[in-house]
Amino acid sequence: MTFQFNGWRKCVSAVALAAALAVPGAAFAETLTIASPGDAQPKNILPIRAGNTSWVQAVFEPLVRIMPGDDTPQPVLAKSWTVSEDGKTVTFELEDGVTFHSGRPFTSADVKFTLETAADKASASQFSFIASAISEIATPSDTEVVLTLERPMPNLFEFLSQTVIVDKDTYDQRADGKVLVGTGPYKFADWVPGASIRMVSYDGYRDPSAHAFDEIDIAVITDPTAMISALRSNRAQLAMQMQPRDAIELSGNPMYQTVPTAGSIYPLGVNVTDAPFDDKRVRQAVGYAIDRDRINQQIFDGLGTPTDLFWPTSDEQAQHYAYNPDKARELLKEAGAEGATATVALHALPSQRAIFEIVQNNLTDAGFKVEANILDPSTYGQQQIAGELGPVFIQLHGMDGLSPATLLSAAPALRDGNPSHFWTDEYLKLRDAVQSAANKQASDDAVKALGDYLLDQAFNLNILSAPTLSVSTTNLEGVEYTTTGYIVFNHASGG
């Protein structure tokens, strides 16, 4: 079983092709306006945050980029690299002539600072566990960085692709959004919390063709109807993270093009230290209680992939907890937990609320008393990092497509300090086997064993994986997206 949206992509391609034929040429626009449901979180530049996907990789840049459909790292701030025969030493040669928006030259010292910062859990980076496995960061010159690893790390370049390099001199001034200094083609100019973000072209960027717009404005629009109105009135030329039903409706209009920008994972977790969820049978009852197919059809218009695990796997594992309310009630009764209260924490986002409504009905039908704890995304993120989401929680990870080895370190649902408070010797052993696998067969075997263990322990089960959809006007061309849905504007034009 694989997480692919082939039928959807064929539909998108056909619509995009028809639109391209209908529009003879893309007109240059001085200002591009984007509608986004998520607000900026300037304090959280290094971790993945939905509200930052519209701007971070325009203002900042990573050493390399790995784009969807191609596992080959592409040079960005690093122009070349070599890996030693034993896989434990990686040497990077940096681009010459790169400057921060302050005018200060970018050097290897900024790379060293960024990677050391990412290794600190205080950074909230989902990749801190990968960064902390780098035993030494040497900077022989301003344009050379040498990484010494504890062991070969097949997911090193995934980490480097997702981690933007920050300015060591101003990073500690980022929180209020007034000082955000990167090397990207656009400068962060203004932020009105809860309302708007503004970026302006950086004239000192090394590639003049990489900033076609004088200005990029991002309007924070949380209401799906208002987002559609912004597109139809041309107040916005790109709308991010749209509701699937709305995106599909717009895809029938040749004025718009709709694309899957990344995949998101929607886990349902429980805190194993909170009774009755300290009983594995109760956790398994939750797994059987959820109607994943209904969630997929009703909320995602069938575009998602219902699955119990976080990565592509066999049908047997993916459908281990096929909807079975009778089994859920049986396990709950066996555990003596009928009528137990399940307080569910969730993002105050439309998709999360919609998922909760079905989950609430499912858990109530199984014999739980269900209450909601709805949190704004910023508060949710803070409590997730602190492991204080309560007994039950619906999560959202924009990480579909990352390898199991990376997800184990990056996904809050699975990593050390997860809000389920699950961390056993057996789990650690199985994780290590995945992350140290020397070849594909060893990796496949290790991932299978880990999957079986996750299903048995049921501390955090996936609901489904689904594409995140963006819609733009057809004369906006060249907008690219990373595997985690961050926009790259270097080849964008029109609008």
C-alpha positions in Angstrom: 0.0 0.0 0.0 1.4 3.4 -0.9 0.3 7.0 -0.2 -0.4 8.2 -3.7 -3.1 10.4 -5.1 -2.7 9.3 -8.7 -6.3 9.9 -9.8 -6.3 13.3 -8.3 -3.0 14.2 -9.9 -4.4 13.2 -13.3 -7.3 15.4 -12.7 -5.1 18.3 -11.7 -2.8 17.8 -14.7 -5.8 17.9 -17.1 -7.2 21.1 -15.6 -3.8 22.8 -15.5 -3.2 21.8 -19.2 -6.5 23.1 -20.3 -5.9 26.4 -18.4 -2.5 26.8 -19.8 -3.9 26.4 -23.4 -6.6 29.0 -22.6 -4.1 31.6 -21.2 -1.6 32.8 -23.9 0.9 34.2 -21.5 1.5 35.0 -17.8 1.4 38.7 -17.1 3.9 40.2 -14.7 2.5 41.3 -11.4 4.4 43.7 -9.1 2.6 42.2 -6.1 1.6 38.6 -5.4 -1.1 38.2 -2.8 -1.5 34.9 -1.0 -4.4 33.7 1.3 -3.3 31.5 4.1 -5.3 30.0 7.0 -2.2 30.0 9.2 -0.5 33.0 10.9 3.3 33.4 11.0 5.2 32.0 13.9 8.5 33.9 13.6 9.8 32.4 16.9 9.6 29.0 15.2 11.8 29.3 12.1 13.4 25.9 12.5 10.5 23.6 13.3 7.8 22.8 10.7 4.8 25.1 11.3 1.8 25.4 9.0 1.6 29.1 9.3 5.2 29.5 8.2 4.9 27.5 4.9 4.1 30.6 2.9 7.2 32.6 3.8 10.1 30.9 5.6 11.8 29.4 2.5 11.4 32.7 0.7 13.2 34.6 3.4 15.6 31.9 4.5 17.4 29.1 2.6 18.6 25.6 3.5 22.0 24.1 2.4 20.2 21.8 0.0 16.6 21.1 -1.1 14.9 17.7 -1.8 11.7 18.3 -3.8 8.7 15.9 -4.1 9.3 13.1 -6.5 13.1 13.4 -6.5 15.2 12.1 -3.7 18.4 13.8 -5.1 19.5 16.8 -3.0 19.8 20.0 -5.0 22.3 22.7 -4.2 21.1 25.9 -2.5 23.6 27.5 0.0 25.9 24.5 -0.5 27.2 24.3 -4.0 28.8 20.8 -3.6 29.5 18.1 -1.1 31.4 14.9 -0.6 30.7 11.9 1.6 33.5 9.7 3.0 33.6 6.0 2.2 32.4 5.1 5.7 29.6 7.6 5.5 30.7 9.3 8.7 32.2 12.5 7.3 30.3 14.9 5.0 32.2 18.0 3.6 30.2 20.9 2.2 31.6 23.7 -0.1 29.4 26.8 0.3 28.2 29.2 -2.3 30.4 32.3 -2.8 29.1 35.8 -2.6 26.0 35.1 -0.6 24.8 37.9 1.8 22.2 38.2 4.5 19.6 40.8 4.1 21.6 43.0 6.4 24.4 42.9 3.9 26.7 40.7 6.1 28.4 37.9 4.2 27.0 34.4 4.8 29.8 32.1 6.2 30.3 28.6 7.5 29.9 30.1 11.1 26.2 30.6 10.3 25.9 26.9 9.3 27.6 25.8 12.4 25.4 28.0 14.6 22.2 26.8 12.9 23.0 23.1 13.2 24.0 23.5 16.8 20.8 25.5 17.5 18.6 22.8 15.7 20.2 20.1 18.0 18.9 22.0 21.1 15.4 20.8 22.0 14.6 24.4 22.9 14.6 25.2 19.2 11.5 23.0 18.9 12.9 21.6 15.7 11.3 18.3 14.8 14.8 17.3 13.5 16.7 18.0 16.7 17.4 14.3 17.3 19.1 14.1 13.9 21.1 17.2 14.5 22.3 15.9 17.9 23.8 12.9 16.1 26.3 15.2 14.5 29.3 14.7 16.8 31.4 17.6 15.4 30.9 20.6 13.1 34.2 22.0 11.8 34.6 25.2 9.7 38.1 25.1 8.1 37.2 28.2 6.1 34.4 30.6 5.6 33.1 28.5 2.7 33.7 25.0 4.0 31.8 22.9 6.6 32.8 19.4 7.7 30.3 17.3 9.6 31.5 14.3 11.6 28.7 11.8 12.3 28.3 9.2 15.1 27.2 6.8 12.5 26.1 6.9 8.8 22.9 8.8 8.6 20.7 8.0 5.6 18.3 10.8 6.6 20.9 13.5 7.0 20.0 15.3 3.8 16.3 15.2 4.6 17.2 17.1 7.8 19.4 19.6 5.9 16.7 20.1 3.3 14.1 21.1 6.0 16.5 23.2 8.1 17.0 26.8 6.9 20.2 28.6 7.8 19.7 31.5 10.1 21.8 34.6 10.8 23.8 33.9 14.0 23.9 37.6 14.8 20.2 38.2 14.8 18.5 34.9 15.5 17.7 35.8 19.1 15.7 38.8 18.0 13.2 36.9 15.8 10.3 36.4 18.2 8.3 39.5 17.5 8.9 39.4 13.7 10.7 42.7 13.6 14.2 41.3 12.9 14.1 38.3 10.6 17.3 38.2 8.5 17.8 35.5 5.9 19.6 35.0 2.6 16.6 34.3 0.5 15.2 36.3 -2.5 12.7 38.1 -0.3 13.0 40.1 2.9 10.6 39.9 5.7 9.2 43.4 5.9 6.1 43.5 8.2 3.9 41.3 10.3 0.5 42.2 11.7 -0.3 39.2 14.0 -3.5 37.4 13.0 -3.9 39.6 9.9 -1.0 39.8 7.4 2.6 39.2 6.4 4.5 41.3 3.9 7.7 40.4 2.1 9.7 42.6 -0.4 12.2 41.7 -3.0 15.9 41.5 -1.9 17.9 43.4 -4.5 21.2 41.9 -3.2 20.1 38.3 -4.0 22.7 36.4 -6.0 20.2 35.5 -8.7 18.1 38.5 -10.0 15.6 36.2 -11.7 14.7 34.5 -8.4 12.5 37.4 -7.2 10.0 38.3 -9.9 7.7 40.1 -7.6 8.4 43.5 -5.9 6.3 42.4 -3.0 4.5 39.3 -1.7 1.6 39.9 0.7 0.1 37.1 2.7 -3.4 37.6 4.1 -4.3 35.4 7.1 -7.8 34.1 6.3 -9.2 31.4 8.5 -12.7 31.2 7.1 -12.9 28.9 4.0 -15.7 30.9 2.4 -13.7 34.1 2.7 -10.7 32.4 1.2 -12.8 31.4 -1.9 -14.1 34.9 -2.2 -10.5 36.3 -2.1 -9.6 34.1 -5.0 -12.7 34.8 -7.1 -12.3 38.5 -6.6 -8.6 38.3 -7.5 -7.7 39.9 -4.2 -5.5 36.8 -3.8 -3.8 34.9 -6.6 -2.9 31.9 -4.5 -4.8 30.2 -1.6 -3.0 27.7 0.6 -4.3 24.7 2.6 -7.8 24.9 1.1 -10.6 22.5 2.1 -10.6 19.6 -0.4 -14.2 20.2 -1.4 -13.5 23.9 -2.2 -10.4 23.0 -4.1 -12.2 20.4 -6.2 -15.0 22.9 -7.0 -12.5 25.5 -8.2 -10.6 22.9 -10.3 -13.5 22.8 -12.7 -12.9 26.5 -13.6 -10.2 27.1 -16.2 -9.2 30.3 -14.4 -7.7 28.3 -11.6 -5.2 25.5 -11.1 -5.2 23.1 -8.1 -2.2 21.2 -7.0 -1.4 18.8 -4.0 1.4 20.8 -2.3 2.4 18.2 0.3 1.0 15.4 2.3 -0.2 15.7 5.9 -0.5 12.9 8.5 -3.4 13.0 11.0 -2.5 10.9 14.0 -4.8 10.3 17.0 -2.8 9.9 20.2 -3.4 9.0 23.8 -1.4 9.7 27.0 -0.4 6.3 28.4 0.2 7.7 31.8 -3.5 8.8 32.2 -6.0 6.2 33.3 -7.7 4.4 31.7 -5.4 4.8 28.7 -2.5 3.2 30.7 -4.4 0.0 29.8 -3.4 -1.2 26.3 -6.9 -2.6 25.7 -8.4 0.8 26.1 -5.9 2.3 23.6 -6.7 -0.6 21.2 -10.4 0.1 21.7 -9.8 3.7 20.5 -8.1 2.3 17.4 -11.1 0.1 16.5 -13.6 2.8 17.2 -12.5 5.3 14.5 -14.2 5.2 11.1 -11.3 6.3 9.0 -13.1 5.7 5.7 -15.9 8.1 6.7 -13.4 10.7 7.7 -11.7 10.4 4.3 -14.9 10.5 2.3 -16.7 13.2 4.3 -13.8 15.6 5.0 -11.2 14.9 2.3 -13.6 13.9 -0.5 -11.8 10.5 -0.8 -8.5 12.0 -1.6 -6.7 10.7 1.5 -5.4 7.2 2.4 -6.9 5.8 5.6 -4.1 4.0 7.4 -3.0 3.1 10.9 0.7 3.8 10.4 2.7 6.9 9.5 4.4 5.6 6.3 3.6 3.4 3.3 3.1 -0.2 4.4 1.2 -3.4 3.7 -2.6 -3.5 3.7 -2.4 -5.8 6.7 -0.7 -3.3 8.8 -2.5 -0.2 7.3 -5.9 -1.7 8.0 -5.1 -3.5 11.3 -7.6 -1.3 13.1 -10.4 -1.5 10.5 -13.6 0.1 11.8 -15.1 -2.3 14.3 -17.2 -0.6 17.0 -18.3 -4.0 18.4 -14.6 -4.9 19.0 -14.0 -1.5 20.6 -16.9 -1.9 23.0 -15.8 -5.4 23.9 -12.2 -4.3 24.7 -13.5 -1.3 26.7 -15.8 -3.6 28.7 -13.0 -6.1 29.2 -10.8 -3.3 30.6 -13.6 -2.1 32.9 -13.5 1.3 31.3 -17.0 1.8 30.0 -18.1 5.4 30.4 -14.5 6.7 30.7 -14.0 10.4 29.9 -11.9 11.1 26.8 -11.0 14.8 26.6 -9.7 15.4 23.1 -7.3 18.2 22.3 -7.2 19.6 18.8 -6.2 22.5 16.6 -8.8 25.3 16.1 -8.6 24.6 12.3 -11.6 23.7 10.1 -10.2 20.2 9.1 -9.4 19.3 12.7 -12.8 20.4 14.0 -14.4 18.3 11.2 -12.3 15.3 12.1 -13.2 15.7 15.8 -16.9 15.7 15.1 -16.6 12.2 13.6 -14.1 11.0 16.2 -16.5 12.3 18.9 -19.4 10.3 17.5 -17.2 7.2 17.1 -15.8 7.2 20.6 -19.2 8.0 22.1 -20.7 5.0 20.2 -17.9 2.8 21.6 -18.7 3.8 25.2 -16.6 6.9 26.0 -17.8 10.2 27.3 -16.1 12.7 25.0 -15.2 16.3 25.6 -13.3 18.8 23.4 -10.3 20.9 24.2 -10.0 23.3 21.2 -6.7 25.2 21.1 -5.3 27.9 18.8 -2.4 26.5 16.7 0.2 28.4 18.7 -1.0 27.2 22.0 -1.4 23.7 20.7 2.1 23.7 19.4 3.5 24.8 22.7 1.6 22.2 24.6 2.6 19.5 22.1 6.3 20.3 22.6 5.8 20.3 26.4 3.9 17.0 26.2 0.9 18.5 27.8 -2.0 17.8 25.4 -4.0 15.8 27.9 -5.4 12.2 27.6 -6.4 12.2 23.9 -5.3 14.4 21.1 -5.7 14.8 17.3 -2.4 15.9 15.7 -1.5 17.3 12.3 2.0 16.6 10.9 2.9 18.0 7.4 5.4 15.3 7.0 3.9 12.7 4.7 6.7 11.6 2.3 9.5 11.7 4.8 11.2 8.4 5.5 10.4 6.3 8.6 13.9 6.9 9.9 13.3 10.7 9.7 9.7 10.6 11.0 10.9 8.7 14.1 13.0 11.8 15.0 10.8 14.5 13.5 7.2 13.7 14.1 6.1 14.9 17.6 3.8 11.8 17.8 6.7 9.4 17.7 9.9 11.1 19.0 11.4 11.2 22.4 9.2 13.5 24.6 6.0 12.6 22.6 2.8 13.8 24.2 1.8 10.1 24.7 4.7 9.8 27.2 5.5 6.5 25.6 9.2 5.5 25.6 10.1 1.9 26.4 13.3 -0.1 26.0 11.7 -2.2 23.2 10.5 0.9 21.4 14.0 2.4 21.6 15.6 -0.8 20.3 13.2 -1.0 17.3 13.7 2.7 16.5 17.5 2.2 16.6 17.2 -0.7 14.2 15.3 1.4 11.7 17.7 4.4 11.9 20.9 2.3 11.7 19.8 -0.1 8.9 22.7 -0.7 6.5 20.7 -1.7 3.5 17.2 -1.8 2.1 16.4 -5.3 3.2 17.5 -4.5 6.8 15.5 -1.3 6.6 12.3 -3.0 5.4 12.6 -5.7 8.1 13.2 -3.1 10.8 10.3 -0.9 9.7 7.9 -4.0 9.6 8.9 -5.0 13.1 8.5 -1.4 14.4 5.1 -1.2 12.7 3.8 -4.4 14.4 4.9 -2.9 17.8 3.2 0.4 17.2 0.0 -1.3 16.3 0.1 -3.5 19.4 0.9 -0.7 21.8 -1.6 1.7 20.1 -0.3 4.8 21.9 -0.6 6.9 18.7 -2.4 5.6 15.6 -2.7 7.4 12.3 -6.2 8.2 11.1 -5.2 8.9 7.5 -2.7 10.7 5.3 -4.0 13.3 2.8 -2.8 15.8 0.4 -2.7 19.5 1.3 -4.3 21.5 -1.6 -3.5 24.9 -2.9 -5.3 26.8 -5.6 -3.9 29.6 -7.8 -4.8 31.6 -10.8 -3.6 29.9 -14.0 -1.3 32.8 -14.9 0.8 32.3 -11.7 3.6 30.0 -12.9 6.6 28.3 -11.4 5.5 28.1 -7.7 7.2 25.1 -6.2 6.6 23.3 -2.9 9.0 21.3 -0.7 8.0 17.8 0.6 6.6 19.5 3.8 4.6 22.1 1.8 6.9 25.2 2.1 6.6 27.5 -0.9 9.7 28.2 -3.0 9.3 31.3 -5.2 12.6 31.3 -7.0 11.0 30.3 -10.3 7.6 32.0 -9.8 6.2 34.6 -12.1 2.9 36.0 -13.3 -0.1 36.2 -11.0 
